[in-house]
Amino acid sequence: MTDKHAQDVQTWLAGLDENQRGRAEELVQLVSAADPRLQQAVKWGRITFTIENSWHDWLCGIAAAKKGVRLVFHKGALLDDPDGLLVGSARYVRELPMEQALESPEAVDALIRSAIDHQTDLIE
């Protein structure tokens, strides 16, 4: 992560309320630990993760709203999700609440690996 990206991520996290910030930082660590190739930056108003600088085909992101923080998978509809954690009805995007993600670290790790496998795939 470049210094600029690291600063942007820290600024984004600092913008969260105190209750959300610590848990969001845990989520950043959980996602980052899934694969050493992961890169992170603030894109589209969220902390976004990809590999090989492929921001167009980003893998997942951590988004915050009044309803809470959530882990969003860009191509979640294509992922292997045996635990049925992902929710959403958009063509591609699926998500799970931060608390659920933090309670299921092995499942999140598997989802991230699946996201890497499907990074450039499209629904036919």
C-alpha positions as CSV (number, residue, x, y, z in Angstrom):
1,M,0.0,0.0,0.0
2,T,1.4,3.4,-0.9
3,D,1.8,6.1,1.7
4,K,-1.1,8.0,0.0
5,H,-3.3,4.9,0.1
6,A,-2.4,4.3,3.8
7,Q,-3.1,7.9,4.7
8,D,-6.5,7.7,2.9
9,V,-7.4,4.5,4.7
10,Q,-6.5,6.0,8.0
11,T,-8.5,9.2,7.2
12,W,-11.5,7.0,6.2
13,L,-11.4,5.0,9.4
14,A,-11.0,8.2,11.5
15,G,-14.3,9.4,10.0
16,L,-16.2,6.6,11.6
17,D,-17.8,6.9,15.0
18,E,-15.8,5.5,17.9
19,N,-18.1,2.4,18.1
20,Q,-17.6,1.5,14.5
21,R,-13.9,2.4,14.1
22,G,-12.4,-0.4,16.1
23,R,-14.5,-3.1,14.6
24,A,-13.9,-1.7,11.1
25,E,-10.1,-1.8,11.8
26,E,-10.5,-5.5,12.8
27,L,-12.3,-6.1,9.5
28,V,-9.5,-4.5,7.6
29,Q,-7.0,-6.8,9.3
30,L,-9.2,-9.8,8.6
31,V,-9.5,-9.1,4.9
32,S,-5.8,-8.1,4.6
33,A,-4.7,-11.4,6.1
34,A,-6.5,-13.5,3.5
35,D,-3.8,-13.0,0.8
36,P,-0.5,-11.2,0.8
37,R,-1.1,-9.8,-2.7
38,L,-4.1,-7.8,-1.5
39,Q,-3.9,-4.0,-2.0
40,Q,-6.2,-1.5,-0.4
41,A,-7.2,2.0,-1.1
42,V,-10.2,4.3,-0.6
43,K,-12.2,4.0,-3.8
44,W,-15.9,4.9,-4.3
45,G,-16.2,6.1,-0.7
46,R,-15.1,2.8,0.9
47,I,-11.9,0.9,1.7
48,T,-11.5,-1.2,-1.4
49,F,-9.3,-4.3,-1.9
50,T,-7.9,-5.7,-5.1
51,I,-4.8,-7.5,-6.5
52,E,-2.5,-6.5,-9.2
53,N,-3.8,-2.9,-9.2
54,S,-7.0,-4.1,-10.9
55,W,-9.3,-1.5,-9.4
56,H,-11.9,-2.0,-12.1
57,D,-12.3,-5.6,-11.0
58,W,-12.0,-4.9,-7.3
59,L,-12.6,-7.8,-5.0
60,C,-14.3,-6.4,-1.9
61,G,-14.7,-3.3,0.1
62,I,-15.6,-2.1,3.6
63,A,-18.5,0.4,3.4
64,A,-20.0,2.5,6.2
65,A,-23.5,3.9,6.5
66,K,-25.9,5.0,9.2
67,K,-27.1,1.4,9.4
68,G,-23.6,0.1,10.1
69,V,-20.4,-1.1,8.5
70,R,-20.5,-4.0,6.0
71,L,-18.2,-6.1,3.8
72,V,-19.2,-5.8,0.2
73,F,-18.1,-8.2,-2.5
74,H,-18.1,-6.7,-6.0
75,K,-18.9,-10.0,-7.7
76,G,-20.5,-11.7,-4.7
77,A,-23.2,-13.4,-6.9
78,L,-20.4,-15.5,-8.4
79,L,-18.7,-16.6,-5.1
80,D,-18.8,-20.0,-3.5
81,D,-20.8,-19.3,-0.3
82,P,-21.6,-22.6,1.4
83,D,-22.5,-20.9,4.7
84,G,-25.0,-18.7,2.9
85,L,-23.6,-15.5,4.5
86,L,-23.9,-13.2,1.6
87,V,-27.1,-11.2,1.0
88,G,-28.3,-8.9,-1.7
89,S,-30.3,-9.0,-4.9
90,A,-28.2,-6.8,-7.3
91,R,-26.8,-8.5,-10.4
92,Y,-23.3,-8.9,-8.9
93,V,-22.9,-7.2,-5.5
94,R,-23.4,-9.2,-2.3
95,E,-22.6,-8.1,1.2
96,L,-22.6,-9.1,4.9
97,P,-22.7,-7.0,8.0
98,M,-19.4,-6.3,9.8
99,E,-20.4,-8.2,12.9
100,Q,-21.3,-11.3,11.0
101,A,-18.0,-11.1,9.0
102,L,-16.0,-10.8,12.2
103,E,-17.8,-13.8,13.7
104,S,-17.0,-15.9,10.7
105,P,-13.3,-15.3,9.9
106,E,-12.8,-18.7,8.1
107,A,-15.8,-18.1,5.9
108,V,-14.6,-14.6,5.1
109,D,-11.2,-15.9,4.2
110,A,-12.8,-18.5,1.9
111,L,-15.0,-15.8,0.3
112,I,-12.0,-13.6,-0.4
113,R,-10.1,-16.5,-2.0
114,S,-13.2,-17.2,-4.1
115,A,-13.4,-13.5,-5.1
116,I,-9.8,-13.7,-6.3
117,D,-10.6,-16.8,-8.3
118,H,-13.6,-15.0,-9.9
119,Q,-12.1,-11.5,-10.1
120,T,-12.6,-11.0,-13.9
121,D,-15.5,-13.4,-14.4
122,L,-18.9,-12.2,-15.6
123,I,-22.4,-13.5,-15.4
124,E,-23.4,-14.9,-18.7
